[in-house]
Amino acid sequence: MANETINNKENQMSATSRTKCLTECGKGEEVVVLRVNAGHKAKTRLANLGVVPGVKIKKTKHAPFKGPLEIIVKGSSLVIGRGLASKIIVECYGACLN
C-alpha cells in the first residue's frame, strides 16, 4: 500500500517535473533528492554528507570515462563516485525537462 502511495505521488508530479538518477543530470542542473536506493551503509554515508530526501543539490562537474561527480549540497562541494550517484533518485524542474 505504501509503495502505491509513493508511485501515485510520483505520477502526479511527473506532469510538471521529471524523476531520474543523478548520473543522468546535466552539468549545472539543480535538482531535489527524492530518495536513495542503496543499502544502509551507503544511505548513512550520504546522510552524513547532507544528501537526504528533500535537499536541493547542484551537479557542477562530471569526470570523463565514468569518473566521479562533483555536487554542491547546502553550500559544500562534494565528490562522489558514479556508482553511488546512480542510486540517488532526483526530481528536476524547468530546464532539464527539455
C-alpha positions as CSV (number, residue, x, y, z in Angstrom):
1,M,0.0,0.0,0.0
2,A,2.8,2.4,0.9
3,N,4.5,1.8,-2.5
4,E,1.3,2.5,-4.3
5,T,1.0,5.9,-2.5
6,I,4.6,6.8,-3.4
7,N,4.1,5.8,-7.0
8,N,0.9,7.8,-7.3
9,K,2.6,10.8,-5.8
10,E,5.5,10.5,-8.3
11,N,3.0,10.1,-11.2
12,Q,1.1,13.2,-10.1
13,M,4.4,15.2,-10.0
14,S,5.5,13.9,-13.4
15,A,3.3,16.3,-15.2
16,T,5.5,19.3,-14.1
17,S,8.7,17.5,-13.2
18,R,10.9,14.6,-14.2
19,T,12.4,11.9,-12.0
20,K,15.8,10.4,-12.9
21,C,19.0,9.3,-11.2
22,L,21.7,11.9,-10.5
23,T,24.1,10.5,-13.2
24,E,21.5,11.4,-15.9
25,C,21.5,15.1,-14.9
26,G,23.5,17.6,-16.9
27,K,26.2,19.8,-15.7
28,G,24.8,22.8,-13.8
29,E,21.4,21.3,-13.1
30,E,19.8,22.0,-9.7
31,V,17.6,19.1,-8.5
32,V,15.8,17.9,-5.4
33,V,16.6,14.5,-3.9
34,L,13.6,12.2,-3.8
35,R,15.2,9.0,-2.3
36,V,18.3,7.0,-2.2
37,N,18.1,3.4,-3.5
38,A,21.0,2.0,-1.6
39,G,21.9,-0.1,1.4
40,H,22.1,1.0,5.0
41,K,25.8,2.0,4.9
42,A,25.5,4.0,1.7
43,K,22.4,5.8,2.9
44,T,24.1,6.6,6.2
45,R,27.2,7.9,4.4
46,L,25.1,10.1,2.1
47,A,23.0,11.4,5.0
48,N,26.2,12.3,6.9
49,L,27.3,14.3,3.8
50,G,23.9,16.1,3.7
51,V,22.3,14.2,0.8
52,V,18.9,13.4,2.2
53,P,15.4,13.4,0.7
54,G,14.1,17.0,0.1
55,V,17.5,18.7,-0.1
56,K,18.5,20.7,-3.2
57,I,21.7,19.7,-4.9
58,K,23.5,21.1,-7.9
59,K,25.7,19.0,-10.2
60,T,28.7,21.1,-11.0
61,K,31.2,18.6,-12.7
62,H,31.4,15.1,-14.0
63,A,34.7,13.4,-14.9
64,P,35.0,11.6,-18.2
65,F,35.1,7.9,-18.7
66,K,32.6,7.2,-15.9
67,G,34.6,9.0,-13.3
68,P,33.2,10.7,-10.1
69,L,30.7,13.6,-10.0
70,E,31.0,16.9,-8.1
71,I,27.9,18.2,-6.4
72,I,27.1,21.1,-4.2
73,V,24.9,20.3,-1.1
74,K,24.0,23.1,1.3
75,G,26.9,25.2,0.1
76,S,29.5,22.4,0.4
77,S,31.2,20.8,-2.6
78,L,31.3,17.0,-2.5
79,V,32.8,14.4,-4.9
80,I,31.0,11.1,-5.1
81,G,31.5,8.0,-7.2
82,R,29.3,7.4,-10.2
83,G,28.1,4.1,-8.7
84,L,26.8,5.8,-5.6
85,A,25.4,8.8,-7.6
86,S,23.4,6.4,-9.7
87,K,21.5,5.3,-6.6
88,I,20.4,8.9,-5.8
89,I,16.9,9.5,-7.4
90,V,16.3,13.2,-8.0
91,E,13.5,15.4,-9.4
92,C,14.2,18.2,-11.7
93,Y,12.2,21.1,-12.9
94,G,12.3,23.6,-15.8
95,A,15.4,23.5,-17.9
96,C,16.2,19.8,-17.5
97,L,12.7,18.8,-18.9
98,N,13.7,19.9,-22.4
